[in-house]
Amino acid sequence: MNESATLDAAAKIARAEDEAEARKALLKRLPKGWTGREIMTTEFPPTRWAVNDLIPTGAILLSGIYKVGKSWLMLQLADCVSRGKPFLGHETNQGAVLYLALEDGPARIQRRASKMGVVLAENVYIFNAWLPGDDGLNSLIAWLHECPARLVIIDTLSRWQDDFRSSDVWARDTKRIADLKAIADLHDCTVLIVHHRSKATREDIYQSVAGTNALQGAADGSLILDKKRGENTAKLSMLGRDIPEGEQALEFLPESCTWKALDVDPAELMLNHERRAILDAIRELGGKAKPGQIADRLRKERSNVSHLLLKMAESGDVVAVGGGVYATLEPIHSVHNVHGTPLLDGEAVNDVNDVNGTAT
């Protein structure tokens, strides 16, 4: 072998060695991986919750149209978690709360808390502005390192500024939630992100969230507050990796500007006044009744009641049990899965501008 060939061979060996070292260095940078056996035999800690069976750790999106009471709900949540008080009928796990109230000033928060009869605890930390972009993310990581929190509330996502510079809206939505999820995972806490819904009516309520589906896809869970204008009742829909799909009926109490859970089927809240009146009449008559009995109780024309009962049976609001008798769908519980079946005990469950009781 001549000298040139020897040098070429040596160079190839050196390149191969360099490539092998580069591969080893790259593999060392990989995050931890698991074998199937390790996954199946490792004892992992149970899911942690800010609010049991409702708000787990991770990035959780809460959406609602503007002025329906989201900010009142968030202030109530902050107070309950900070003190370990029940929230909407669910037990909370007490811990510090970082509340980024980016649409409100301190005076408004004080007025709201006073209206609610709440004295905010020392472990509730409130900011009305935050650093933008990567500085904001890094500041949030630094804050949680120095002051561990059970819950972080960002109200709202539209006020949370980022440094993403691209026309790819899907990629931006994914990154915004993924960045916050990474922080929640790192600090084993909940980052609850308040967001808006579209005004358009959608058959699937989860399609009404403003922005792309990437927002909910990147989040660990999605809660949707559905409330009609001029009414105080609402439906909270829930869906997530640790939250099986379900619904909960709520009521906004204008005198205290607080929310409470209702022990009724959430689907009934979306019915109009006439349908609700018929359901109430059937219950008052013992849970089953004929159109004539219902008409007499409501002082309505029998033909009109019969016609509406047929429609209600078609839509699943009542059931025809034979012999011209209609019955309600009982029993009724405060938390239901999407099929209307009450969830069993122990089973996991899938803004106002001033202080006058109007919602934001």
C-alpha positions in Angstrom: 0.0 0.0 0.0 1.5 3.3 -1.0 1.7 6.3 1.3 -1.4 8.1 -0.3 -3.6 5.0 0.2 -2.3 4.7 3.8 -3.3 8.3 4.5 -6.7 7.8 2.9 -7.4 4.7 5.1 -6.2 6.6 8.2 -8.5 9.5 7.4 -11.5 7.2 6.9 -10.8 5.5 10.2 -10.5 9.0 11.9 -13.8 10.1 10.3 -15.5 6.9 11.5 -14.2 7.4 15.0 -15.4 11.0 15.0 -18.8 10.0 13.7 -19.1 7.3 16.4 -18.2 9.9 19.1 -20.7 12.3 17.7 -23.4 9.7 17.8 -22.5 8.8 21.4 -22.6 12.5 22.3 -26.0 12.9 20.6 -27.5 9.9 22.4 -26.3 11.2 25.7 -28.4 14.3 25.1 -31.6 12.3 24.8 -34.2 12.6 27.6 -34.8 9.5 29.7 -36.4 6.6 27.8 -38.2 3.5 29.1 -38.4 -0.2 28.2 -41.8 -1.7 28.2 -40.9 -3.7 31.3 -39.8 -0.6 33.2 -43.1 1.2 32.3 -45.1 -1.8 33.6 -43.1 -2.4 36.8 -42.4 1.2 38.0 -44.6 2.6 40.7 -45.5 6.1 39.6 -47.0 8.7 42.0 -50.8 9.3 41.5 -52.1 12.3 39.6 -51.9 15.5 41.6 -54.9 17.8 41.5 -55.4 21.5 42.3 -59.1 20.6 42.4 -59.9 16.9 42.8 -61.5 15.3 39.8 -61.7 18.7 38.0 -58.4 20.5 37.6 -55.3 18.3 37.6 -51.6 19.3 37.2 -50.5 20.3 33.8 -51.7 22.9 31.3 -55.4 23.4 31.5 -57.4 25.6 29.2 -60.6 27.3 30.5 -62.7 29.0 27.8 -65.8 31.1 27.7 -67.3 34.0 25.7 -66.5 37.4 27.0 -68.4 38.7 30.1 -69.8 35.4 31.3 -68.0 35.4 34.7 -64.7 33.8 34.0 -62.7 36.3 36.0 -65.1 36.0 39.0 -64.6 32.2 38.8 -60.8 32.5 38.7 -60.8 34.8 41.8 -63.0 32.3 43.6 -60.7 29.4 42.5 -57.6 31.3 43.7 -59.2 31.9 47.1 -60.4 28.2 47.5 -57.0 26.6 46.5 -55.0 29.0 48.7 -57.1 28.1 51.7 -57.9 24.5 50.9 -61.7 25.2 50.7 -64.1 23.2 48.4 -64.5 24.6 44.9 -67.8 23.9 43.0 -68.4 20.9 45.2 -64.9 19.5 44.7 -62.2 19.2 47.4 -59.0 21.3 46.7 -55.4 20.7 47.7 -54.2 23.7 49.5 -51.2 25.6 48.1 -49.9 28.9 47.0 -51.5 30.6 43.9 -49.8 32.8 41.4 -52.6 34.8 39.7 -51.6 36.7 36.6 -54.7 38.9 36.3 -53.6 40.6 33.0 -56.9 42.3 32.3 -57.5 43.8 35.7 -55.9 46.2 38.0 -55.4 45.8 41.8 -58.3 48.2 42.7 -60.8 46.1 40.6 -59.5 42.9 42.2 -60.0 44.4 45.7 -63.6 45.5 44.8 -64.4 42.0 43.5 -62.9 40.2 46.5 -64.9 42.5 48.8 -68.1 41.9 46.8 -67.5 38.2 47.1 -66.9 38.4 50.9 -63.3 37.2 50.4 -60.2 38.2 52.2 -57.4 37.0 49.9 -54.7 35.0 51.8 -51.0 35.8 52.1 -50.2 32.9 49.7 -52.1 34.4 46.8 -49.6 36.4 44.6 -51.2 38.7 42.1 -49.6 40.4 39.1 -51.4 42.7 36.7 -48.6 42.6 34.1 -45.8 40.2 33.3 -42.7 40.2 31.2 -43.3 39.3 27.5 -41.8 36.5 25.4 -39.0 34.3 26.5 -38.4 36.6 29.4 -41.9 35.9 30.6 -41.4 32.2 30.4 -38.0 32.3 32.2 -39.5 34.6 34.8 -42.3 32.2 35.5 -39.8 29.3 35.9 -37.7 31.5 38.3 -40.7 32.5 40.3 -41.9 28.9 40.7 -38.4 27.8 41.7 -38.3 30.5 44.5 -42.0 30.3 45.4 -43.5 26.9 44.6 -47.2 27.1 43.8 -50.0 24.6 43.5 -51.8 26.8 40.9 -50.9 29.4 38.3 -53.7 31.3 36.6 -53.1 33.2 33.4 -56.0 35.5 32.7 -56.1 35.7 29.7 -54.1 33.9 26.9 -54.6 36.9 24.6 -52.7 39.1 27.0 -49.8 36.6 27.4 -47.3 37.9 24.9 -44.8 35.6 23.1 -41.9 36.0 20.7 -43.2 33.7 18.0 -42.6 35.3 14.6 -44.3 33.3 11.9 -47.6 33.2 9.9 -48.1 29.5 11.0 -50.9 30.0 13.5 -51.1 26.3 14.3 -47.5 26.2 15.2 -47.9 29.3 17.3 -50.9 27.9 19.2 -49.0 24.7 19.8 -45.9 26.4 21.1 -47.9 28.8 23.4 -49.5 25.9 25.3 -46.5 23.5 25.0 -44.2 26.1 26.7 -46.6 26.5 29.6 -47.2 22.7 29.8 -43.4 22.2 30.1 -43.3 24.7 33.0 -46.3 22.9 34.7 -44.6 19.5 34.3 -41.3 20.8 35.6 -42.8 22.3 38.8 -45.6 19.7 39.2 -48.3 22.3 39.3 -51.3 23.4 37.4 -51.1 26.3 34.9 -54.7 27.3 34.2 -55.0 29.4 31.0 -58.2 31.5 30.6 -59.2 31.9 27.0 -62.1 33.0 24.8 -64.7 31.2 22.8 -66.1 32.0 19.4 -69.6 33.5 19.2 -70.6 31.0 16.6 -72.8 28.1 17.7 -71.1 24.7 17.1 -72.5 21.2 17.5 -69.3 20.2 19.3 -68.8 22.7 22.1 -65.0 22.1 22.0 -64.9 23.4 18.5 -66.1 26.8 19.8 -62.7 27.7 21.4 -61.1 30.6 19.7 -58.0 29.8 17.6 -56.9 26.5 16.2 -57.5 23.0 17.6 -53.8 23.0 18.5 -54.6 25.0 21.7 -56.7 22.1 23.1 -54.5 19.4 21.5 -51.4 20.7 23.3 -53.2 21.2 26.6 -53.7 18.5 29.2 -57.3 19.4 29.6 -60.1 21.7 28.4 -62.9 23.3 30.5 -65.6 25.3 28.8 -67.9 27.7 30.6 -71.2 27.9 28.7 -73.6 30.5 29.9 -76.5 32.3 28.1 -76.9 36.0 28.2 -79.4 37.2 30.8 -79.3 33.8 32.7 -77.4 32.9 35.8 -77.2 29.1 35.2 -74.3 27.7 33.2 -72.7 24.4 32.1 -69.1 23.6 32.7 -67.9 21.0 30.1 -64.7 19.1 30.9 -62.4 16.9 28.8 -58.7 16.0 29.3 -56.0 13.4 29.6 -56.8 12.8 33.2 -60.4 14.2 33.1 -62.9 11.9 31.3 -65.5 13.9 29.4 -68.3 15.2 31.5 -70.4 18.2 32.4 -71.4 20.1 35.6 -74.3 22.4 36.2 -73.4 25.8 37.8 -75.2 28.9 39.0 -73.8 32.4 39.2 -75.1 34.2 42.3 -75.3 38.0 41.5 -75.6 39.1 45.1 -72.1 37.7 45.9 -70.7 37.3 42.4 -69.7 33.7 43.2 -70.4 30.4 41.5 -71.9 27.3 43.0 -72.6 23.7 41.7 -76.2 22.7 41.0 -77.6 19.2 41.6 -79.3 19.0 38.2 -78.6 17.5 34.8 -76.4 20.1 33.0 -78.2 19.4 29.7 -81.4 20.8 31.2 -79.8 24.2 31.6 -79.6 24.6 27.9 -83.3 24.0 27.4 -85.7 26.9 26.8 -88.2 28.0 29.4 -91.1 26.0 28.0 -89.2 22.7 28.1 -87.9 23.3 31.6 -91.5 24.0 32.8 -92.7 20.7 31.4 -89.8 18.8 33.1 -90.6 20.5 36.4 -94.3 19.6 36.0 -93.6 16.0 35.3 -91.4 15.8 38.5 -94.1 17.5 40.5 -96.6 14.9 39.2 -94.3 12.1 40.5 -91.9 11.7 37.6 -94.4 10.4 35.1 -97.4 12.1 33.5 -99.7 12.3 30.6 -99.9 15.4 28.3 -103.4 16.3 29.8 -102.1 16.3 33.3 -99.1 18.4 32.4 -101.3 20.9 30.5 -103.7 21.2 33.4 -100.8 21.9 35.8 -99.2 24.5 33.6 -102.5 25.9 32.4 -101.5 25.4 28.8 -103.3 24.0 25.7 -103.1 20.2 25.7 -102.3 20.2 21.9 -99.4 22.5 22.4 -98.0 20.4 25.3 -98.4 17.2 23.4 -96.6 18.6 20.4 -93.7 19.8 22.5 -93.5 16.5 24.4 -93.1 14.7 21.0 -90.1 17.0 20.2 -88.6 16.5 23.7 -88.8 12.8 23.3 -87.1 12.9 19.9 -84.3 15.1 21.4 -83.9 12.8 24.5 -85.2 15.4 27.0 -88.0 13.0 28.2 -88.8 9.4 27.5 -92.1 7.9 26.3 -92.9 4.9 28.6 -96.1 3.8 26.9 -99.8 4.5 27.2 -99.3 8.1 26.4 -97.1 8.6 29.5 -93.9 10.6 29.6 -91.1 10.4 32.2 -88.1 12.4 33.1 -84.6 11.0 32.8 -83.7 10.4 36.4 -81.7 10.2 38.6 -80.1 13.6 38.5 -76.6 14.3 39.9 -74.3 17.3 39.8 -71.7 15.8 37.5 -72.6 13.8 34.5 -70.6 12.1 31.7 -71.4 13.0 28.1 -74.1 10.3 27.9 -76.0 11.8 30.7 -75.1 9.0 33.2 -74.1 10.2 36.6 -70.5 9.5 37.5 -70.2 7.2 40.5 -68.5 8.2 43.8 -64.8 8.0 43.4 -64.9 7.9 39.6 -62.8 10.5 37.9 -64.7 13.2 36.1 -64.1 13.7 32.5 -65.8 38.5 33.3 -67.6 41.0 35.3 -66.3 44.6 34.8 -67.5 46.0 38.1 -69.0 44.6 41.3 -72.7 44.9 40.3 -73.1 41.2 39.6 -72.7 41.3 35.8 -70.3 38.7 34.4 -66.9 38.9 32.5 
